[in-house]
Amino acid sequence: MSVQDDLTAVERSLDALVQAVGKLQTRIGGGLDVRRVRSDTDHLRESLALLKQGLAGAPPGRPEAAEDEMVPIPDTPYNAALWTDAEDEGLGAKDRHAP
């Protein structure tokens, strides 16, 4: 099943949920709890639309694939000038005493 098929299935399920909530609202009235559920279904529709927009602009494949990329770390030592005036964690600066 493709992502598009999954999104279509979610849309259908959400449409069925909206219809069921509408039927429930006509049976028990528009109390606070029913309005809250109606609001939640509206938020689900908005969230699904945002998800579809995000996936439309994403490259094919897994969306989190960029996080899985391996980053090479060189074996050469860092430049010592990077650590000039740096403080040791928990000890403070070299010329001061720790509290």
Phi and psi restraints in degrees (range 20) as a CNS / XPLOR table:
assign (resid 1 and name C) (resid 2 and name N)
       (resid 2 and name CA) (resid 2 and name C) 1.0 -84.7 20.0 2
assign (resid 2 and name N) (resid 2 and name CA)
       (resid 2 and name C) (resid 3 and name N) 1.0 169.7 20.0 2
assign (resid 2 and name C) (resid 3 and name N)
       (resid 3 and name CA) (resid 3 and name C) 1.0 -62.5 20.0 2
assign (resid 3 and name N) (resid 3 and name CA)
       (resid 3 and name C) (resid 4 and name N) 1.0 -39.4 20.0 2
assign (resid 3 and name C) (resid 4 and name N)
       (resid 4 and name CA) (resid 4 and name C) 1.0 -62.6 20.0 2
assign (resid 4 and name N) (resid 4 and name CA)
       (resid 4 and name C) (resid 5 and name N) 1.0 -39.9 20.0 2
assign (resid 4 and name C) (resid 5 and name N)
       (resid 5 and name CA) (resid 5 and name C) 1.0 -63.8 20.0 2
assign (resid 5 and name N) (resid 5 and name CA)
       (resid 5 and name C) (resid 6 and name N) 1.0 -40.9 20.0 2
assign (resid 5 and name C) (resid 6 and name N)
       (resid 6 and name CA) (resid 6 and name C) 1.0 -63.4 20.0 2
assign (resid 6 and name N) (resid 6 and name CA)
       (resid 6 and name C) (resid 7 and name N) 1.0 -42.9 20.0 2
assign (resid 6 and name C) (resid 7 and name N)
       (resid 7 and name CA) (resid 7 and name C) 1.0 -63.9 20.0 2
assign (resid 7 and name N) (resid 7 and name CA)
       (resid 7 and name C) (resid 8 and name N) 1.0 -39.9 20.0 2
assign (resid 7 and name C) (resid 8 and name N)
       (resid 8 and name CA) (resid 8 and name C) 1.0 -63.8 20.0 2
assign (resid 8 and name N) (resid 8 and name CA)
       (resid 8 and name C) (resid 9 and name N) 1.0 -41.1 20.0 2
assign (resid 8 and name C) (resid 9 and name N)
       (resid 9 and name CA) (resid 9 and name C) 1.0 -64.1 20.0 2
assign (resid 9 and name N) (resid 9 and name CA)
       (resid 9 and name C) (resid 10 and name N) 1.0 -40.2 20.0 2
assign (resid 9 and name C) (resid 10 and name N)
       (resid 10 and name CA) (resid 10 and name C) 1.0 -65.0 20.0 2
assign (resid 10 and name N) (resid 10 and name CA)
       (resid 10 and name C) (resid 11 and name N) 1.0 -41.3 20.0 2
assign (resid 10 and name C) (resid 11 and name N)
       (resid 11 and name CA) (resid 11 and name C) 1.0 -61.2 20.0 2
assign (resid 11 and name N) (resid 11 and name CA)
       (resid 11 and name C) (resid 12 and name N) 1.0 -43.4 20.0 2
assign (resid 11 and name C) (resid 12 and name N)
       (resid 12 and name CA) (resid 12 and name C) 1.0 -63.1 20.0 2
assign (resid 12 and name N) (resid 12 and name CA)
       (resid 12 and name C) (resid 13 and name N) 1.0 -44.0 20.0 2
assign (resid 12 and name C) (resid 13 and name N)
       (resid 13 and name CA) (resid 13 and name C) 1.0 -63.6 20.0 2
assign (resid 13 and name N) (resid 13 and name CA)
       (resid 13 and name C) (resid 14 and name N) 1.0 -39.7 20.0 2
assign (resid 13 and name C) (resid 14 and name N)
       (resid 14 and name CA) (resid 14 and name C) 1.0 -66.9 20.0 2
assign (resid 14 and name N) (resid 14 and name CA)
       (resid 14 and name C) (resid 15 and name N) 1.0 -38.8 20.0 2
assign (resid 14 and name C) (resid 15 and name N)
       (resid 15 and name CA) (resid 15 and name C) 1.0 -62.2 20.0 2
assign (resid 15 and name N) (resid 15 and name CA)
       (resid 15 and name C) (resid 16 and name N) 1.0 -41.4 20.0 2
assign (resid 15 and name C) (resid 16 and name N)
       (resid 16 and name CA) (resid 16 and name C) 1.0 -64.7 20.0 2
assign (resid 16 and name N) (resid 16 and name CA)
       (resid 16 and name C) (resid 17 and name N) 1.0 -38.2 20.0 2
assign (resid 16 and name C) (resid 17 and name N)
       (resid 17 and name CA) (resid 17 and name C) 1.0 -64.4 20.0 2
assign (resid 17 and name N) (resid 17 and name CA)
       (resid 17 and name C) (resid 18 and name N) 1.0 -43.2 20.0 2
assign (resid 17 and name C) (resid 18 and name N)
       (resid 18 and name CA) (resid 18 and name C) 1.0 -62.0 20.0 2
assign (resid 18 and name N) (resid 18 and name CA)
       (resid 18 and name C) (resid 19 and name N) 1.0 -41.8 20.0 2
assign (resid 18 and name C) (resid 19 and name N)
       (resid 19 and name CA) (resid 19 and name C) 1.0 -64.7 20.0 2
assign (resid 19 and name N) (resid 19 and name CA)
       (resid 19 and name C) (resid 20 and name N) 1.0 -41.4 20.0 2
assign (resid 19 and name C) (resid 20 and name N)
       (resid 20 and name CA) (resid 20 and name C) 1.0 -65.4 20.0 2
assign (resid 20 and name N) (resid 20 and name CA)
       (resid 20 and name C) (resid 21 and name N) 1.0 -39.5 20.0 2
assign (resid 20 and name C) (resid 21 and name N)
       (resid 21 and name CA) (resid 21 and name C) 1.0 -66.2 20.0 2
assign (resid 21 and name N) (resid 21 and name CA)
       (resid 21 and name C) (resid 22 and name N) 1.0 -37.7 20.0 2
assign (resid 21 and name C) (resid 22 and name N)
       (resid 22 and name CA) (resid 22 and name C) 1.0 -62.2 20.0 2
assign (resid 22 and name N) (resid 22 and name CA)
       (resid 22 and name C) (resid 23 and name N) 1.0 -43.4 20.0 2
assign (resid 22 and name C) (resid 23 and name N)
       (resid 23 and name CA) (resid 23 and name C) 1.0 -63.5 20.0 2
assign (resid 23 and name N) (resid 23 and name CA)
       (resid 23 and name C) (resid 24 and name N) 1.0 -42.4 20.0 2
assign (resid 23 and name C) (resid 24 and name N)
       (resid 24 and name CA) (resid 24 and name C) 1.0 -62.4 20.0 2
assign (resid 24 and name N) (resid 24 and name CA)
       (resid 24 and name C) (resid 25 and name N) 1.0 -39.3 20.0 2
assign (resid 24 and name C) (resid 25 and name N)
       (resid 25 and name CA) (resid 25 and name C) 1.0 -64.8 20.0 2
assign (resid 25 and name N) (resid 25 and name CA)
       (resid 25 and name C) (resid 26 and name N) 1.0 -37.9 20.0 2
assign (resid 25 and name C) (resid 26 and name N)
       (resid 26 and name CA) (resid 26 and name C) 1.0 -70.5 20.0 2
assign (resid 26 and name N) (resid 26 and name CA)
       (resid 26 and name C) (resid 27 and name N) 1.0 -29.2 20.0 2
assign (resid 26 and name C) (resid 27 and name N)
       (resid 27 and name CA) (resid 27 and name C) 1.0 -79.0 20.0 2
assign (resid 27 and name N) (resid 27 and name CA)
       (resid 27 and name C) (resid 28 and name N) 1.0 -42.8 20.0 2
assign (resid 27 and name C) (resid 28 and name N)
       (resid 28 and name CA) (resid 28 and name C) 1.0 -108.8 20.0 2
assign (resid 28 and name N) (resid 28 and name CA)
       (resid 28 and name C) (resid 29 and name N) 1.0 -2.9 20.0 2
assign (resid 28 and name C) (resid 29 and name N)
       (resid 29 and name CA) (resid 29 and name C) 1.0 96.2 20.0 2
assign (resid 29 and name N) (resid 29 and name CA)
       (resid 29 and name C) (resid 30 and name N) 1.0 176.6 20.0 2
assign (resid 29 and name C) (resid 30 and name N)
       (resid 30 and name CA) (resid 30 and name C) 1.0 -100.8 20.0 2
assign (resid 30 and name N) (resid 30 and name CA)
       (resid 30 and name C) (resid 31 and name N) 1.0 50.8 20.0 2
assign (resid 30 and name C) (resid 31 and name N)
       (resid 31 and name CA) (resid 31 and name C) 1.0 -68.1 20.0 2
assign (resid 31 and name N) (resid 31 and name CA)
       (resid 31 and name C) (resid 32 and name N) 1.0 177.2 20.0 2
assign (resid 31 and name C) (resid 32 and name N)
       (resid 32 and name CA) (resid 32 and name C) 1.0 -60.0 20.0 2
assign (resid 32 and name N) (resid 32 and name CA)
       (resid 32 and name C) (resid 33 and name N) 1.0 -42.6 20.0 2
assign (resid 32 and name C) (resid 33 and name N)
       (resid 33 and name CA) (resid 33 and name C) 1.0 -64.4 20.0 2
assign (resid 33 and name N) (resid 33 and name CA)
       (resid 33 and name C) (resid 34 and name N) 1.0 -40.9 20.0 2
assign (resid 33 and name C) (resid 34 and name N)
       (resid 34 and name CA) (resid 34 and name C) 1.0 -68.7 20.0 2
assign (resid 34 and name N) (resid 34 and name CA)
       (resid 34 and name C) (resid 35 and name N) 1.0 -39.7 20.0 2
assign (resid 34 and name C) (resid 35 and name N)
       (resid 35 and name CA) (resid 35 and name C) 1.0 -63.7 20.0 2
assign (resid 35 and name N) (resid 35 and name CA)
       (resid 35 and name C) (resid 36 and name N) 1.0 -35.4 20.0 2
assign (resid 35 and name C) (resid 36 and name N)
       (resid 36 and name CA) (resid 36 and name C) 1.0 -65.7 20.0 2
assign (resid 36 and name N) (resid 36 and name CA)
       (resid 36 and name C) (resid 37 and name N) 1.0 -42.8 20.0 2
assign (resid 36 and name C) (resid 37 and name N)
       (resid 37 and name CA) (resid 37 and name C) 1.0 -65.2 20.0 2
assign (resid 37 and name N) (resid 37 and name CA)
       (resid 37 and name C) (resid 38 and name N) 1.0 -40.3 20.0 2
assign (resid 37 and name C) (resid 38 and name N)
       (resid 38 and name CA) (resid 38 and name C) 1.0 -61.4 20.0 2
assign (resid 38 and name N) (resid 38 and name CA)
       (resid 38 and name C) (resid 39 and name N) 1.0 -42.3 20.0 2
assign (resid 38 and name C) (resid 39 and name N)
       (resid 39 and name CA) (resid 39 and name C) 1.0 -63.6 20.0 2
assign (resid 39 and name N) (resid 39 and name CA)
       (resid 39 and name C) (resid 40 and name N) 1.0 -39.7 20.0 2
assign (resid 39 and name C) (resid 40 and name N)
       (resid 40 and name CA) (resid 40 and name C) 1.0 -63.4 20.0 2
assign (resid 40 and name N) (resid 40 and name CA)
       (resid 40 and name C) (resid 41 and name N) 1.0 -40.1 20.0 2
assign (resid 40 and name C) (resid 41 and name N)
       (resid 41 and name CA) (resid 41 and name C) 1.0 -66.3 20.0 2
assign (resid 41 and name N) (resid 41 and name CA)
       (resid 41 and name C) (resid 42 and name N) 1.0 -35.8 20.0 2
assign (resid 41 and name C) (resid 42 and name N)
       (resid 42 and name CA) (resid 42 and name C) 1.0 -64.8 20.0 2
assign (resid 42 and name N) (resid 42 and name CA)
       (resid 42 and name C) (resid 43 and name N) 1.0 -40.0 20.0 2
assign (resid 42 and name C) (resid 43 and name N)
       (resid 43 and name CA) (resid 43 and name C) 1.0 -65.7 20.0 2
assign (resid 43 and name N) (resid 43 and name CA)
       (resid 43 and name C) (resid 44 and name N) 1.0 -37.0 20.0 2
assign (resid 43 and name C) (resid 44 and name N)
       (resid 44 and name CA) (resid 44 and name C) 1.0 -62.5 20.0 2
assign (resid 44 and name N) (resid 44 and name CA)
       (resid 44 and name C) (resid 45 and name N) 1.0 -40.7 20.0 2
assign (resid 44 and name C) (resid 45 and name N)
       (resid 45 and name CA) (resid 45 and name C) 1.0 -61.7 20.0 2
assign (resid 45 and name N) (resid 45 and name CA)
       (resid 45 and name C) (resid 46 and name N) 1.0 -44.6 20.0 2
assign (resid 45 and name C) (resid 46 and name N)
       (resid 46 and name CA) (resid 46 and name C) 1.0 -63.4 20.0 2
assign (resid 46 and name N) (resid 46 and name CA)
       (resid 46 and name C) (resid 47 and name N) 1.0 -42.1 20.0 2
assign (resid 46 and name C) (resid 47 and name N)
       (resid 47 and name CA) (resid 47 and name C) 1.0 -65.0 20.0 2
assign (resid 47 and name N) (resid 47 and name CA)
       (resid 47 and name C) (resid 48 and name N) 1.0 -40.0 20.0 2
assign (resid 47 and name C) (resid 48 and name N)
       (resid 48 and name CA) (resid 48 and name C) 1.0 -64.7 20.0 2
assign (resid 48 and name N) (resid 48 and name CA)
       (resid 48 and name C) (resid 49 and name N) 1.0 -40.4 20.0 2
assign (resid 48 and name C) (resid 49 and name N)
       (resid 49 and name CA) (resid 49 and name C) 1.0 -62.7 20.0 2
assign (resid 49 and name N) (resid 49 and name CA)
       (resid 49 and name C) (resid 50 and name N) 1.0 -41.2 20.0 2
assign (resid 49 and name C) (resid 50 and name N)
       (resid 50 and name CA) (resid 50 and name C) 1.0 -65.6 20.0 2
assign (resid 50 and name N) (resid 50 and name CA)
       (resid 50 and name C) (resid 51 and name N) 1.0 -38.8 20.0 2
assign (resid 50 and name C) (resid 51 and name N)
       (resid 51 and name CA) (resid 51 and name C) 1.0 -62.3 20.0 2
assign (resid 51 and name N) (resid 51 and name CA)
       (resid 51 and name C) (resid 52 and name N) 1.0 -44.5 20.0 2
assign (resid 51 and name C) (resid 52 and name N)
       (resid 52 and name CA) (resid 52 and name C) 1.0 -63.4 20.0 2
assign (resid 52 and name N) (resid 52 and name CA)
       (resid 52 and name C) (resid 53 and name N) 1.0 -40.2 20.0 2
assign (resid 52 and name C) (resid 53 and name N)
       (resid 53 and name CA) (resid 53 and name C) 1.0 -64.2 20.0 2
assign (resid 53 and name N) (resid 53 and name CA)
       (resid 53 and name C) (resid 54 and name N) 1.0 -42.1 20.0 2
assign (resid 53 and name C) (resid 54 and name N)
       (resid 54 and name CA) (resid 54 and name C) 1.0 -64.9 20.0 2
assign (resid 54 and name N) (resid 54 and name CA)
       (resid 54 and name C) (resid 55 and name N) 1.0 -39.2 20.0 2
assign (resid 54 and name C) (resid 55 and name N)
       (resid 55 and name CA) (resid 55 and name C) 1.0 -72.6 20.0 2
assign (resid 55 and name N) (resid 55 and name CA)
       (resid 55 and name C) (resid 56 and name N) 1.0 -28.6 20.0 2
assign (resid 55 and name C) (resid 56 and name N)
       (resid 56 and name CA) (resid 56 and name C) 1.0 -66.8 20.0 2
assign (resid 56 and name N) (resid 56 and name CA)
       (resid 56 and name C) (resid 57 and name N) 1.0 -32.5 20.0 2
assign (resid 56 and name C) (resid 57 and name N)
       (resid 57 and name CA) (resid 57 and name C) 1.0 -91.4 20.0 2
assign (resid 57 and name N) (resid 57 and name CA)
       (resid 57 and name C) (resid 58 and name N) 1.0 -6.9 20.0 2
assign (resid 57 and name C) (resid 58 and name N)
       (resid 58 and name CA) (resid 58 and name C) 1.0 -84.9 20.0 2
assign (resid 58 and name N) (resid 58 and name CA)
       (resid 58 and name C) (resid 59 and name N) 1.0 150.6 20.0 2
assign (resid 58 and name C) (resid 59 and name N)
       (resid 59 and name CA) (resid 59 and name C) 1.0 -68.6 20.0 2
assign (resid 59 and name N) (resid 59 and name CA)
       (resid 59 and name C) (resid 60 and name N) 1.0 156.2 20.0 2
assign (resid 59 and name C) (resid 60 and name N)
       (resid 60 and name CA) (resid 60 and name C) 1.0 -63.6 20.0 2
assign (resid 60 and name N) (resid 60 and name CA)
       (resid 60 and name C) (resid 61 and name N) 1.0 153.9 20.0 2
assign (resid 60 and name C) (resid 61 and name N)
       (resid 61 and name CA) (resid 61 and name C) 1.0 105.0 20.0 2
assign (resid 61 and name N) (resid 61 and name CA)
       (resid 61 and name C) (resid 62 and name N) 1.0 -165.5 20.0 2
assign (resid 61 and name C) (resid 62 and name N)
       (resid 62 and name CA) (resid 62 and name C) 1.0 -73.4 20.0 2
assign (resid 62 and name N) (resid 62 and name CA)
       (resid 62 and name C) (resid 63 and name N) 1.0 135.3 20.0 2
assign (resid 62 and name C) (resid 63 and name N)
       (resid 63 and name CA) (resid 63 and name C) 1.0 -63.5 20.0 2
assign (resid 63 and name N) (resid 63 and name CA)
       (resid 63 and name C) (resid 64 and name N) 1.0 -30.3 20.0 2
assign (resid 63 and name C) (resid 64 and name N)
       (resid 64 and name CA) (resid 64 and name C) 1.0 -89.9 20.0 2
assign (resid 64 and name N) (resid 64 and name CA)
       (resid 64 and name C) (resid 65 and name N) 1.0 12.0 20.0 2
assign (resid 64 and name C) (resid 65 and name N)
       (resid 65 and name CA) (resid 65 and name C) 1.0 -62.1 20.0 2
assign (resid 65 and name N) (resid 65 and name CA)
       (resid 65 and name C) (resid 66 and name N) 1.0 -31.6 20.0 2
assign (resid 65 and name C) (resid 66 and name N)
       (resid 66 and name CA) (resid 66 and name C) 1.0 -64.9 20.0 2
assign (resid 66 and name N) (resid 66 and name CA)
       (resid 66 and name C) (resid 67 and name N) 1.0 -30.5 20.0 2
assign (resid 66 and name C) (resid 67 and name N)
       (resid 67 and name CA) (resid 67 and name C) 1.0 -72.5 20.0 2
assign (resid 67 and name N) (resid 67 and name CA)
       (resid 67 and name C) (resid 68 and name N) 1.0 -22.5 20.0 2
assign (resid 67 and name C) (resid 68 and name N)
       (resid 68 and name CA) (resid 68 and name C) 1.0 -86.2 20.0 2
assign (resid 68 and name N) (resid 68 and name CA)
       (resid 68 and name C) (resid 69 and name N) 1.0 -3.0 20.0 2
assign (resid 68 and name C) (resid 69 and name N)
       (resid 69 and name CA) (resid 69 and name C) 1.0 -64.7 20.0 2
assign (resid 69 and name N) (resid 69 and name CA)
       (resid 69 and name C) (resid 70 and name N) 1.0 140.9 20.0 2
assign (resid 69 and name C) (resid 70 and name N)
       (resid 70 and name CA) (resid 70 and name C) 1.0 -82.4 20.0 2
assign (resid 70 and name N) (resid 70 and name CA)
       (resid 70 and name C) (resid 71 and name N) 1.0 133.4 20.0 2
assign (resid 70 and name C) (resid 71 and name N)
       (resid 71 and name CA) (resid 71 and name C) 1.0 -108.4 20.0 2
assign (resid 71 and name N) (resid 71 and name CA)
       (resid 71 and name C) (resid 72 and name N) 1.0 118.9 20.0 2
assign (resid 71 and name C) (resid 72 and name N)
       (resid 72 and name CA) (resid 72 and name C) 1.0 -73.0 20.0 2
assign (resid 72 and name N) (resid 72 and name CA)
       (resid 72 and name C) (resid 73 and name N) 1.0 138.2 20.0 2
assign (resid 72 and name C) (resid 73 and name N)
       (resid 73 and name CA) (resid 73 and name C) 1.0 -117.7 20.0 2
assign (resid 73 and name N) (resid 73 and name CA)
       (resid 73 and name C) (resid 74 and name N) 1.0 121.5 20.0 2
assign (resid 73 and name C) (resid 74 and name N)
       (resid 74 and name CA) (resid 74 and name C) 1.0 -69.0 20.0 2
assign (resid 74 and name N) (resid 74 and name CA)
       (resid 74 and name C) (resid 75 and name N) 1.0 151.6 20.0 2
assign (resid 74 and name C) (resid 75 and name N)
       (resid 75 and name CA) (resid 75 and name C) 1.0 -84.3 20.0 2
assign (resid 75 and name N) (resid 75 and name CA)
       (resid 75 and name C) (resid 76 and name N) 1.0 -10.8 20.0 2
assign (resid 75 and name C) (resid 76 and name N)
       (resid 76 and name CA) (resid 76 and name C) 1.0 -71.0 20.0 2
assign (resid 76 and name N) (resid 76 and name CA)
       (resid 76 and name C) (resid 77 and name N) 1.0 146.9 20.0 2
assign (resid 76 and name C) (resid 77 and name N)
       (resid 77 and name CA) (resid 77 and name C) 1.0 -68.8 20.0 2
assign (resid 77 and name N) (resid 77 and name CA)
       (resid 77 and name C) (resid 78 and name N) 1.0 152.3 20.0 2
assign (resid 77 and name C) (resid 78 and name N)
       (resid 78 and name CA) (resid 78 and name C) 1.0 -69.3 20.0 2
assign (resid 78 and name N) (resid 78 and name CA)
       (resid 78 and name C) (resid 79 and name N) 1.0 157.9 20.0 2
assign (resid 78 and name C) (resid 79 and name N)
       (resid 79 and name CA) (resid 79 and name C) 1.0 -67.0 20.0 2
assign (resid 79 and name N) (resid 79 and name CA)
       (resid 79 and name C) (resid 80 and name N) 1.0 127.5 20.0 2
assign (resid 79 and name C) (resid 80 and name N)
       (resid 80 and name CA) (resid 80 and name C) 1.0 -63.5 20.0 2
assign (resid 80 and name N) (resid 80 and name CA)
       (resid 80 and name C) (resid 81 and name N) 1.0 -24.0 20.0 2
assign (resid 80 and name C) (resid 81 and name N)
       (resid 81 and name CA) (resid 81 and name C) 1.0 -65.3 20.0 2
assign (resid 81 and name N) (resid 81 and name CA)
       (resid 81 and name C) (resid 82 and name N) 1.0 -20.3 20.0 2
assign (resid 81 and name C) (resid 82 and name N)
       (resid 82 and name CA) (resid 82 and name C) 1.0 -64.7 20.0 2
assign (resid 82 and name N) (resid 82 and name CA)
       (resid 82 and name C) (resid 83 and name N) 1.0 -26.5 20.0 2
assign (resid 82 and name C) (resid 83 and name N)
       (resid 83 and name CA) (resid 83 and name C) 1.0 -101.2 20.0 2
assign (resid 83 and name N) (resid 83 and name CA)
       (resid 83 and name C) (resid 84 and name N) 1.0 6.8 20.0 2
assign (resid 83 and name C) (resid 84 and name N)
       (resid 84 and name CA) (resid 84 and name C) 1.0 -62.5 20.0 2
assign (resid 84 and name N) (resid 84 and name CA)
       (resid 84 and name C) (resid 85 and name N) 1.0 134.6 20.0 2
assign (resid 84 and name C) (resid 85 and name N)
       (resid 85 and name CA) (resid 85 and name C) 1.0 64.5 20.0 2
assign (resid 85 and name N) (resid 85 and name CA)
       (resid 85 and name C) (resid 86 and name N) 1.0 16.9 20.0 2
assign (resid 85 and name C) (resid 86 and name N)
       (resid 86 and name CA) (resid 86 and name C) 1.0 -83.0 20.0 2
assign (resid 86 and name N) (resid 86 and name CA)
       (resid 86 and name C) (resid 87 and name N) 1.0 148.7 20.0 2
assign (resid 86 and name C) (resid 87 and name N)
       (resid 87 and name CA) (resid 87 and name C) 1.0 -101.0 20.0 2
assign (resid 87 and name N) (resid 87 and name CA)
       (resid 87 and name C) (resid 88 and name N) 1.0 142.7 20.0 2
assign (resid 87 and name C) (resid 88 and name N)
       (resid 88 and name CA) (resid 88 and name C) 1.0 -73.4 20.0 2
assign (resid 88 and name N) (resid 88 and name CA)
       (resid 88 and name C) (resid 89 and name N) 1.0 133.1 20.0 2
assign (resid 88 and name C) (resid 89 and name N)
       (resid 89 and name CA) (resid 89 and name C) 1.0 -60.7 20.0 2
assign (resid 89 and name N) (resid 89 and name CA)
       (resid 89 and name C) (resid 90 and name N) 1.0 124.4 20.0 2
assign (resid 89 and name C) (resid 90 and name N)
       (resid 90 and name CA) (resid 90 and name C) 1.0 85.7 20.0 2
assign (resid 90 and name N) (resid 90 and name CA)
       (resid 90 and name C) (resid 91 and name N) 1.0 -15.3 20.0 2
assign (resid 90 and name C) (resid 91 and name N)
       (resid 91 and name CA) (resid 91 and name C) 1.0 -108.4 20.0 2
assign (resid 91 and name N) (resid 91 and name CA)
       (resid 91 and name C) (resid 92 and name N) 1.0 -20.5 20.0 2
assign (resid 91 and name C) (resid 92 and name N)
       (resid 92 and name CA) (resid 92 and name C) 1.0 85.6 20.0 2
assign (resid 92 and name N) (resid 92 and name CA)
       (resid 92 and name C) (resid 93 and name N) 1.0 -165.7 20.0 2
assign (resid 92 and name C) (resid 93 and name N)
       (resid 93 and name CA) (resid 93 and name C) 1.0 -74.3 20.0 2
assign (resid 93 and name N) (resid 93 and name CA)
       (resid 93 and name C) (resid 94 and name N) 1.0 158.4 20.0 2
assign (resid 93 and name C) (resid 94 and name N)
       (resid 94 and name CA) (resid 94 and name C) 1.0 -64.4 20.0 2
assign (resid 94 and name N) (resid 94 and name CA)
       (resid 94 and name C) (resid 95 and name N) 1.0 -33.0 20.0 2
assign (resid 94 and name C) (resid 95 and name N)
       (resid 95 and name CA) (resid 95 and name C) 1.0 -89.6 20.0 2
assign (resid 95 and name N) (resid 95 and name CA)
       (resid 95 and name C) (resid 96 and name N) 1.0 5.1 20.0 2
assign (resid 95 and name C) (resid 96 and name N)
       (resid 96 and name CA) (resid 96 and name C) 1.0 -120.7 20.0 2
assign (resid 96 and name N) (resid 96 and name CA)
       (resid 96 and name C) (resid 97 and name N) 1.0 158.8 20.0 2
assign (resid 96 and name C) (resid 97 and name N)
       (resid 97 and name CA) (resid 97 and name C) 1.0 -90.2 20.0 2
assign (resid 97 and name N) (resid 97 and name CA)
       (resid 97 and name C) (resid 98 and name N) 1.0 147.6 20.0 2
assign (resid 97 and name C) (resid 98 and name N)
       (resid 98 and name CA) (resid 98 and name C) 1.0 -69.9 20.0 2
assign (resid 98 and name N) (resid 98 and name CA)
       (resid 98 and name C) (resid 99 and name N) 1.0 148.3 20.0 2
